[in-house]
Amino acid sequence: MKKIGRGIGVSFYGTGYGNGFPDVSKAKAVLHENGKVGLYVGATEVGQGAKTILTQIGAETLGLSPEDILFISEDTSLMPDSGTAAASRQTYNTGNAIKIACENFKEKLINMAQKELGLNSNRGLEVKNGEVYLKFFPQKRISFKELANKYGDGNIEAEGEFVAQTVEMDLETGQGAPYWPYTFNACGVELEVDTLTGQINILKAVFAQDVGRAVNPHLVEGQMDGGFAMALGYALFEDLNLENGEIKNNKFSRYLIPTAMDMVDVEKIIIEDPEPTAPYGAKGIGEPVMIPIAPAILNAIYDATGVRVKNLPATPEKLRKILDEAR
């Protein structure tokens, strides 16, 4: 017999290392001879879109298009430390460091432009589209390229540093503010359970994710799809089968992961509630997009069958055994 069930899972997740641990990101902005700006950032790209997002944050701060940014990363001989690609921290932490570096860089460019343009003050000077110009008399302007030619390639630079604010938990009371900011999400799943075979088939899914501000909505949706797929595997397929320290399912013919045929078109809802301490309000969502999926699936199984699966993955064999025991 096939039965339909619906379930919801919700979660909240704290960004960064947390619990008072020093969480520092550094960045550097450098003017190059072609007028492009190099962002030197030790932010590792592991598929989460860090290079794209961080480039966009730098471009927005400097009034440039992303094509005018040279993003230089993953070479410790060239750039300051931006911390690990972990704890969903790069957008928030390193994004803030890049924004600070670019703001310092703009200030330096403005002061140099004042000198080159023969102005008696830097008031009214603005930076946009690769130029520094006097807003109320735009004929007075100088380009990034001209400044680079004047001062030399790589000689105009500025650094930025951001330290996240966390508080160590009180060991006696268990109280504290170990993380900031938090992100929130919710997932709803409708599925079908074949009680004869134990087979589970996902029919529909809707996923709402708080992002603070979506710097790149397409990347946010990609993260949500990816998190759903990974959590789907965690909930229904993936089993290392560890026995006495030995992994029995040590090849993909035994260790099953979801394929495109197992995925559904997830209805994705992006919730924007800008975080004041974040770069343009954006929070990191690398890891939290996985968390509510498995609870939603398990709750839907319970709704359909009346039994709880308490050990993952919820394979057909395992579910059939639980159903038989319930009878």
C-alpha positions as CSV (number, residue, x, y, z in Angstrom):
1,M,0.0,0.0,0.0
2,K,1.3,3.5,-0.9
3,K,0.7,6.2,1.7
4,I,1.3,10.0,1.4
5,G,3.0,12.0,4.2
6,R,4.0,15.5,4.8
7,G,6.7,16.9,7.1
8,I,8.4,20.1,8.1
9,G,11.9,20.7,9.4
10,V,13.2,24.0,10.7
11,S,16.7,25.1,11.9
12,F,18.9,28.0,13.0
13,Y,22.6,28.1,12.5
14,G,25.4,30.4,13.9
15,T,28.0,31.8,11.5
16,G,31.7,31.4,12.1
17,Y,34.0,29.7,14.5
18,G,32.1,31.0,17.5
19,N,32.4,30.6,21.3
20,G,34.9,33.4,21.6
21,F,37.4,31.8,19.3
22,P,39.4,34.5,17.3
23,D,37.7,34.7,13.9
24,V,39.7,37.0,11.7
25,S,39.7,37.8,8.0
26,K,42.1,40.0,6.1
27,A,42.1,41.4,2.6
28,K,44.1,43.7,0.4
29,A,43.1,45.9,-2.6
30,V,45.8,46.9,-5.1
31,L,45.7,49.2,-8.2
32,H,47.3,47.6,-11.3
33,E,48.6,49.3,-14.4
34,N,45.6,48.6,-16.5
35,G,43.3,50.4,-14.0
36,K,41.9,47.2,-12.7
37,V,41.8,46.5,-9.0
38,G,43.3,43.3,-7.6
39,L,41.6,41.9,-4.5
40,Y,44.1,39.7,-2.6
41,V,42.2,37.4,-0.4
42,G,43.0,34.0,1.2
43,A,39.5,32.7,0.6
44,T,39.4,29.2,-0.7
45,E,36.8,28.3,-3.3
46,V,35.4,24.9,-2.6
47,G,32.3,25.2,-4.9
48,Q,30.4,27.5,-2.6
49,G,30.7,30.5,-4.9
50,A,33.1,32.5,-2.7
51,K,35.1,34.0,-5.5
52,T,31.9,35.3,-7.2
53,I,30.3,36.7,-4.1
54,L,33.5,38.3,-2.8
55,T,34.3,39.8,-6.2
56,Q,30.7,41.3,-6.2
57,I,31.2,42.8,-2.8
58,G,34.5,44.4,-3.8
59,A,33.0,45.7,-7.1
60,E,30.0,47.2,-5.3
61,T,32.1,49.0,-2.8
62,L,34.4,50.5,-5.5
63,G,31.7,51.3,-8.0
64,L,33.2,49.0,-10.5
65,S,31.9,46.1,-12.7
66,P,33.0,42.6,-11.6
67,E,35.0,42.5,-14.8
68,D,37.3,45.2,-13.5
69,I,38.2,43.2,-10.4
70,L,41.1,40.8,-10.4
71,F,40.4,38.2,-7.7
72,I,43.6,36.7,-6.5
73,S,43.4,34.0,-3.9
74,E,44.7,30.6,-2.6
75,D,48.4,31.7,-2.8
76,T,49.8,32.4,0.7
77,S,52.9,34.1,-0.8
78,L,50.6,36.9,-2.2
79,M,47.8,37.5,0.2
80,P,46.8,37.9,3.9
81,D,45.0,35.2,5.8
82,S,41.2,35.1,5.4
83,G,40.6,32.0,7.6
84,T,39.2,28.7,6.5
85,A,36.4,27.9,4.0
86,A,34.4,26.5,6.9
87,A,31.6,27.5,9.3
88,S,29.8,29.3,6.5
89,R,31.9,32.3,7.4
90,Q,33.5,33.6,4.1
91,T,30.6,35.8,2.9
92,Y,30.2,37.4,6.3
93,N,33.7,37.5,7.6
94,T,35.8,37.9,4.5
95,G,33.1,39.9,2.8
96,N,33.4,42.4,5.6
97,A,37.2,42.4,5.3
98,I,37.0,43.1,1.6
99,K,34.5,45.9,2.1
100,I,36.8,47.5,4.7
101,A,39.8,47.1,2.4
102,C,38.0,48.7,-0.5
103,E,36.7,51.6,1.6
104,N,40.3,52.3,2.8
105,F,41.4,52.0,-0.9
106,K,38.8,54.5,-2.0
107,E,40.0,56.9,0.7
108,K,43.5,56.6,-0.5
109,L,42.5,57.1,-4.2
110,I,40.5,60.2,-3.2
111,N,43.5,61.8,-1.4
112,M,45.7,61.1,-4.4
113,A,43.2,62.5,-6.8
114,Q,42.9,65.7,-4.7
115,K,46.6,66.2,-5.1
116,E,46.7,65.4,-8.9
117,L,43.7,67.5,-9.6
118,G,45.1,70.5,-7.7
119,L,42.1,70.7,-5.4
120,N,42.2,72.3,-2.0
121,S,40.0,69.7,-0.3
122,N,38.9,66.1,-0.9
123,R,35.3,67.1,-0.2
124,G,32.9,66.2,-2.9
125,L,35.2,63.7,-4.6
126,E,33.5,60.4,-5.5
127,V,34.8,57.1,-6.9
128,K,32.8,55.3,-9.7
129,N,33.4,53.5,-12.9
130,G,37.1,53.5,-12.6
131,E,37.4,57.2,-12.0
132,V,37.7,59.7,-9.2
133,Y,35.7,62.9,-9.9
134,L,34.3,66.0,-8.3
135,K,30.6,65.5,-8.0
136,F,29.5,69.1,-8.4
137,F,32.1,69.8,-11.2
138,P,32.6,66.5,-13.0
139,Q,35.1,68.0,-15.5
140,K,37.6,67.6,-12.6
141,R,38.3,63.9,-12.8
142,I,41.1,61.3,-13.0
143,S,41.0,57.6,-13.9
144,F,42.4,54.7,-12.0
145,K,44.5,54.0,-15.1
146,E,46.1,57.4,-14.9
147,L,46.8,57.1,-11.2
148,A,48.4,53.7,-11.8
149,N,50.6,55.1,-14.6
150,K,51.6,58.0,-12.3
151,Y,52.4,56.0,-9.2
152,G,53.3,52.6,-10.7
153,D,51.8,49.2,-11.0
154,G,50.9,47.8,-7.5
155,N,52.1,50.8,-5.6
156,I,48.7,52.0,-4.5
157,E,47.1,49.6,-2.0
158,A,45.1,49.3,1.2
159,E,44.3,46.6,3.6
160,G,41.2,45.6,5.6
161,E,40.6,43.4,8.6
162,F,37.4,42.1,10.2
163,V,37.1,40.3,13.5
164,A,33.8,38.6,14.2
165,Q,32.1,39.3,17.6
166,T,31.5,36.2,19.6
167,V,31.3,35.5,23.3
168,E,32.6,32.4,25.1
169,M,29.9,30.4,26.8
170,D,29.9,30.4,30.6
171,L,31.0,26.9,31.6
172,E,29.0,27.1,34.9
173,T,25.7,28.5,33.6
174,G,25.8,27.5,29.9
175,Q,24.9,31.1,28.9
176,G,26.5,33.3,26.3
177,A,26.4,34.5,22.8
178,P,28.7,32.0,21.0
179,Y,27.8,33.0,17.4
180,W,26.7,36.0,15.4
181,P,24.9,36.3,13.1
182,Y,22.4,33.4,12.9
183,T,20.6,32.3,9.8
184,F,17.2,30.5,9.8
185,N,15.4,28.2,7.4
186,A,12.5,25.8,7.0
187,C,11.8,22.9,4.6
188,G,8.5,21.2,3.8
189,V,8.4,17.8,2.1
190,E,5.6,15.6,0.6
191,L,6.5,12.0,0.0
192,E,5.1,8.6,-0.8
193,V,5.9,5.5,1.1
194,D,5.3,2.0,-0.2
195,T,4.6,0.1,3.0
196,L,5.0,-3.2,1.2
197,T,8.6,-2.5,-0.1
198,G,9.6,0.3,2.2
199,Q,10.5,2.4,-0.8
200,I,10.3,6.2,-0.3
201,N,9.7,8.6,-3.1
202,I,9.9,12.4,-2.7
203,L,7.0,14.1,-4.5
204,K,7.3,17.8,-3.6
205,A,9.6,20.0,-1.6
206,V,9.6,23.7,-0.6
207,F,12.5,25.3,1.0
208,A,12.7,28.8,2.6
209,Q,16.2,30.2,3.5
210,D,17.1,33.4,5.3
211,V,20.1,35.0,3.6
212,G,20.2,38.4,5.1
213,R,20.6,39.9,1.7
214,A,21.0,37.9,-1.5
215,V,24.1,39.3,-3.2
216,N,23.7,36.7,-5.9
217,P,20.2,35.1,-5.9
218,H,21.2,32.5,-8.5
219,L,24.1,31.3,-6.3
220,V,21.7,31.2,-3.3
221,E,19.3,29.0,-5.2
222,G,22.2,26.8,-6.3
223,Q,23.3,26.4,-2.6
224,M,19.7,25.5,-1.7
225,D,19.5,22.8,-4.4
226,G,22.9,21.5,-3.5
227,G,22.1,21.4,0.2
228,F,18.8,19.6,-0.5
229,A,20.6,17.0,-2.6
230,M,23.3,16.3,0.0
231,A,20.8,16.0,2.8
232,L,18.5,13.8,0.7
233,G,21.5,11.4,0.4
234,Y,22.2,11.6,4.1
235,A,18.5,10.9,4.9
236,L,17.8,8.1,2.5
237,F,20.8,6.7,0.7
238,E,24.3,7.1,2.2
239,D,25.7,4.5,4.5
240,L,29.4,3.9,5.2
241,N,28.6,0.7,6.9
242,L,31.4,1.0,9.5
243,E,32.4,-2.3,11.2
244,N,35.2,-2.5,13.7
245,G,36.8,0.6,12.2
246,E,36.5,-0.7,8.6
247,I,34.4,1.0,5.9
248,K,32.5,-1.7,4.1
249,N,30.8,0.5,1.6
250,N,34.1,1.9,0.2
251,K,33.1,2.3,-3.4
252,F,30.3,4.0,-5.2
253,S,28.8,0.7,-6.3
254,R,28.0,0.2,-2.6
255,Y,27.9,3.7,-1.2
256,L,24.8,5.1,-2.8
257,I,24.4,8.9,-3.4
258,P,21.4,10.6,-5.0
259,T,21.4,11.1,-8.8
260,A,19.5,13.7,-10.8
261,M,16.7,11.1,-11.1
262,D,16.3,11.1,-7.3
263,M,16.0,14.9,-7.0
264,V,12.8,16.9,-7.3
265,D,12.4,20.5,-8.4
266,V,12.6,22.2,-5.0
267,E,10.4,25.3,-4.7
268,K,12.9,27.8,-3.3
269,I,12.0,30.9,-1.2
270,I,14.7,33.4,-0.5
271,I,14.0,35.4,2.7
272,E,15.9,38.8,2.9
273,D,16.3,40.4,6.3
274,P,19.5,42.3,6.0
275,E,22.0,41.8,8.8
276,P,23.4,45.3,10.0
277,T,26.9,43.9,10.8
278,A,27.2,42.1,7.4
279,P,28.6,43.3,4.1
280,Y,25.5,44.8,2.4
281,G,23.4,42.7,4.8
282,A,24.6,39.3,3.4
283,K,24.9,36.1,5.6
284,G,26.7,32.9,4.8
285,I,24.5,29.8,4.0
286,G,27.0,27.1,3.0
287,E,26.1,24.6,5.7
288,P,22.7,25.5,7.1
289,V,21.0,24.6,3.8
290,M,21.5,20.9,4.7
291,I,20.1,21.0,8.2
292,P,16.3,21.0,8.0
293,I,15.9,18.5,5.1
294,A,16.4,15.2,6.9
295,P,14.0,16.2,9.8
296,A,11.4,17.2,7.2
297,I,11.8,13.8,5.4
298,L,11.6,11.8,8.7
299,N,8.6,13.8,9.8
300,A,6.9,13.0,6.5
301,I,7.6,9.3,6.9
302,Y,6.1,9.4,10.3
303,D,3.0,11.3,9.0
304,A,2.6,8.6,6.3
305,T,3.2,5.5,8.4
306,G,2.9,6.4,12.1
307,V,6.5,5.0,12.8
308,R,9.7,6.9,13.6
309,V,12.9,6.2,11.9
310,K,15.7,7.1,14.4
311,N,18.8,5.9,12.6
312,L,19.8,7.2,9.2
313,P,19.7,6.4,6.3
314,A,16.1,5.5,6.2
315,T,16.6,2.7,3.7
316,P,13.7,0.5,2.5
317,E,15.0,-2.5,4.4
318,K,15.3,-0.5,7.6
319,L,11.8,1.0,7.2
320,R,10.2,-2.4,6.5
321,K,11.8,-3.8,9.7
322,I,10.4,-0.9,11.7
323,L,7.0,-1.3,10.2
324,D,7.0,-5.0,10.9
325,E,8.1,-4.4,14.5
326,A,5.3,-1.8,14.9
327,R,2.8,-4.4,13.8
